[in-house]
Amino acid sequence: MKRFTVDIVAKDEKVYSGEAEYLQLPGWEGDIGIMAGHTELISMIRPGVCILRLDKEEHIWAMAEGFVSISGDKVTVAVGFAFPPDEIDEESAEEMYQKASEDLRKNPAYSETDEKYLEFKRAETCLKIVQKYLHKDKEE
């Protein structure tokens, strides 16, 4: 399978720099699947799960919102944070989720770009990724 170059940057930290055969990002209007030769694109991404595949291995990150740029065979992702499941504390993620849920319930968001809604989605993403991927690793 053809490869392309990926750089994932969270704030001032390079999270990943290397090749990929496939990259899935949480696009604002739905997931974006990227393979070598993808059409050029600049797009917003929402909080969600990022999946990178290379040599039959998957790399997973919980991501905050940000942007993706695809130009030729180079993909650059810039987000507020990107954590693999093993760097997320499940108890803290649960607390963040409960707090964000309560805040959103008390003061409803008026759009998907409202900060309260985004805070909820960030917390939800961290909790989901820990529950899905970290527990999966422990079962194997």
One Martini backbone bead per residue (centre of mass of N, CA, C, O) as a GRO file, in nm:
protein
  140
    1MET     BB    1   0.098   0.035   0.021
    2LYS     BB    2   0.078   0.352   0.008
    3ARG     BB    3   0.252   0.642   0.117
    4PHE     BB    4   0.259   0.906   0.368
    5THR     BB    5   0.293   1.213   0.525
    6VAL     BB    6   0.291   1.282   0.889
    7ASP     BB    7   0.178   1.562   1.095
    8ILE     BB    8   0.138   1.591   1.453
    9VAL     BB    9   0.014   1.881   1.628
   10ALA     BB   10   0.029   1.991   1.979
   11LYS     BB   11   0.076   2.279   1.993
   12ASP     BB   12   0.432   2.246   2.064
   13GLU     BB   13   0.390   1.935   1.991
   14LYS     BB   14   0.515   1.650   1.849
   15VAL     BB   15   0.338   1.351   1.807
   16TYR     BB   16   0.380   1.301   1.486
   17SER     BB   17   0.642   1.168   1.254
   18GLY     BB   18   0.558   1.020   0.938
   19GLU     BB   19   0.412   0.744   0.822
   20ALA     BB   20   0.131   0.633   0.609
   21GLU     BB   21  -0.160   0.452   0.480
   22TYR     BB   22  -0.366   0.564   0.703
   23LEU     BB   23  -0.613   0.830   0.783
   24GLN     BB   24  -0.828   0.922   1.059
   25LEU     BB   25  -1.058   1.194   1.091
   26PRO     BB   26  -1.256   1.436   1.268
   27GLY     BB   27  -1.472   1.580   1.098
   28TRP     BB   28  -1.720   1.814   1.102
   29GLU     BB   29  -1.900   1.631   0.873
   30GLY     BB   30  -1.704   1.393   0.923
   31ASP     BB   31  -1.509   1.156   0.842
   32ILE     BB   32  -1.159   1.135   0.738
   33GLY     BB   33  -1.016   0.961   0.471
   34ILE     BB   34  -0.663   0.884   0.422
   35MET     BB   35  -0.464   0.861   0.130
   36ALA     BB   36  -0.272   0.832  -0.109
   37GLY     BB   37  -0.367   1.097  -0.326
   38HIS     BB   38  -0.523   1.301  -0.201
   39THR     BB   39  -0.702   1.558  -0.200
   40GLU     BB   40  -0.681   1.869  -0.161
   41LEU     BB   41  -0.689   2.013   0.185
   42ILE     BB   42  -0.882   2.227   0.407
   43SER     BB   43  -0.975   2.156   0.754
   44MET     BB   44  -1.181   2.099   1.001
   45ILE     BB   45  -1.168   1.962   1.331
   46ARG     BB   46  -1.295   1.759   1.569
   47PRO     BB   47  -1.354   1.612   1.836
   48GLY     BB   48  -1.167   1.295   1.849
   49VAL     BB   49  -1.069   1.018   1.662
   50CYS     BB   50  -0.746   0.897   1.573
   51ILE     BB   51  -0.630   0.699   1.285
   52LEU     BB   52  -0.328   0.511   1.230
   53ARG     BB   53  -0.180   0.332   0.953
   54LEU     BB   54   0.102   0.088   0.979
   55ASP     BB   55   0.200  -0.212   0.922
   56LYS     BB   56  -0.068  -0.331   1.075
   57GLU     BB   57  -0.080  -0.075   1.256
   58GLU     BB   58  -0.225   0.108   1.530
   59HIS     BB   59  -0.286   0.455   1.591
   60ILE     BB   60  -0.411   0.637   1.879
   61TRP     BB   61  -0.618   0.940   1.928
   62ALA     BB   62  -0.713   1.200   2.124
   63MET     BB   63  -0.884   1.492   2.000
   64ALA     BB   64  -0.895   1.803   1.933
   65GLU     BB   65  -0.948   2.068   1.783
   66GLY     BB   66  -0.880   2.178   1.429
   67PHE     BB   67  -0.647   2.109   1.161
   68VAL     BB   68  -0.619   2.022   0.806
   69SER     BB   69  -0.353   1.941   0.567
   70ILE     BB   70  -0.356   1.865   0.211
   71SER     BB   71  -0.045   1.803   0.021
   72GLY     BB   72  -0.021   1.572  -0.156
   73ASP     BB   73   0.193   1.357   0.053
   74LYS     BB   74   0.094   1.576   0.286
   75VAL     BB   75   0.010   1.577   0.638
   76THR     BB   76  -0.141   1.827   0.852
   77VAL     BB   77  -0.188   1.841   1.211
   78ALA     BB   78  -0.374   2.080   1.420
   79VAL     BB   79  -0.401   2.073   1.780
   80GLY     BB   80  -0.463   2.099   2.117
   81PHE     BB   81  -0.477   1.773   2.139
   82ALA     BB   82  -0.291   1.441   2.173
   83PHE     BB   83  -0.393   1.121   2.301
   84PRO     BB   84  -0.323   0.832   2.407
   85PRO     BB   85  -0.479   0.603   2.598
   86ASP     BB   86  -0.222   0.561   2.806
   87GLU     BB   87  -0.243   0.897   2.882
   88ILE     BB   88  -0.528   0.836   3.012
   89ASP     BB   89  -0.723   0.898   3.284
   90GLU     BB   90  -1.017   0.762   3.362
   91GLU     BB   91  -1.107   0.922   3.611
   92SER     BB   92  -1.055   1.205   3.493
   93ALA     BB   93  -1.236   1.170   3.244
   94GLU     BB   94  -1.497   1.127   3.403
   95GLU     BB   95  -1.496   1.399   3.551
   96MET     BB   96  -1.492   1.579   3.300
   97TYR     BB   97  -1.754   1.472   3.182
   98GLN     BB   98  -1.946   1.539   3.417
   99LYS     BB   99  -1.889   1.843   3.421
  100ALA     BB  100  -1.958   1.906   3.124
  101SER     BB  101  -2.248   1.800   3.137
  102GLU     BB  102  -2.348   1.992   3.356
  103ASP     BB  103  -2.277   2.259   3.216
  104LEU     BB  104  -2.455   2.202   2.963
  105ARG     BB  105  -2.722   2.171   3.114
  106LYS     BB  106  -2.725   2.460   3.246
  107ASN     BB  107  -2.569   2.568   2.961
  108PRO     BB  108  -2.658   2.570   2.668
  109ALA     BB  109  -2.575   2.522   2.353
  110TYR     BB  110  -2.591   2.687   2.018
  111SER     BB  111  -2.332   2.528   1.912
  112GLU     BB  112  -2.053   2.342   1.791
  113THR     BB  113  -1.860   2.611   1.876
  114ASP     BB  114  -1.914   2.606   2.155
  115GLU     BB  115  -1.726   2.579   2.434
  116LYS     BB  116  -1.906   2.380   2.596
  117TYR     BB  117  -1.931   2.170   2.374
  118LEU     BB  118  -1.627   2.120   2.331
  119GLU     BB  119  -1.565   2.028   2.618
  120PHE     BB  120  -1.750   1.784   2.606
  121LYS     BB  121  -1.616   1.643   2.355
  122ARG     BB  122  -1.337   1.610   2.478
  123ALA     BB  123  -1.424   1.438   2.722
  124GLU     BB  124  -1.569   1.216   2.561
  125THR     BB  125  -1.324   1.123   2.398
  126CYS     BB  126  -1.141   1.035   2.631
  127LEU     BB  127  -1.334   0.827   2.750
  128LYS     BB  128  -1.381   0.649   2.499
  129ILE     BB  129  -1.086   0.569   2.439
  130VAL     BB  130  -1.034   0.425   2.702
  131GLN     BB  131  -1.269   0.221   2.696
  132LYS     BB  132  -1.198   0.094   2.414
  133TYR     BB  133  -0.866   0.067   2.400
  134LEU     BB  134  -0.757  -0.002   2.686
  135HIS     BB  135  -0.940  -0.250   2.743
  136LYS     BB  136  -0.859  -0.410   2.494
  137ASP     BB  137  -0.560  -0.450   2.575
  138LYS     BB  138  -0.627  -0.610   2.846
  139GLU     BB  139  -0.782  -0.856   2.704
  140GLU     BB  140  -0.527  -0.966   2.521
   0.00000   0.00000   0.00000
